[in-house]
Amino acid sequence: MTGKLFDESGVSLTPSHAVKGERRYRYYVSRSLIKGIADSTGCGWCLPVPEIERSVAASACQILSDRTEIATSTQLIGLAQNRLPSIFSVAEQWRERLQSEVEGGAALNALVDRGDLSDSSIRLALKLPYH
């Protein structure tokens, strides 16, 4: 998800890590924290990679399970209703891939176009690969 998570200022978070003993901890960090300066509010993000990716994957699964919202979105962009069964099938396949231990990371990278962070939420933009 490198380059896909953004803070309130619209600046992408940067992958980073720390090593303690034999263990490596991965994070997504606000650029302001990396540069050693906090933003005007004195805040910045430092998010453990496994937790944020798990949260984003769960949110993406919820979005892909919402057939009403998928139908509304496809109607808004002008897709014909007769394509909905195929779109629902593709959404289900991607949801299953997200839940797979083997394919989960690659599916997350392929599906998430952007994640905007705020104190109270993450706003996700997904791109559903569909042919």
Secondary structure, DSSP 8 states (H G I E B T S, - for coil): -TT-EE-TTS-B-EEEEEEETTEEEEEEE-HHHHTT---TTS---EEEHHHHHHHHHHHHHHHHH-HHHHHHHHHHTT--GGGHHHHHHHHHHHHHHHH-TTTHHHHHHHHEEEEEE-SS-EEEEE-----
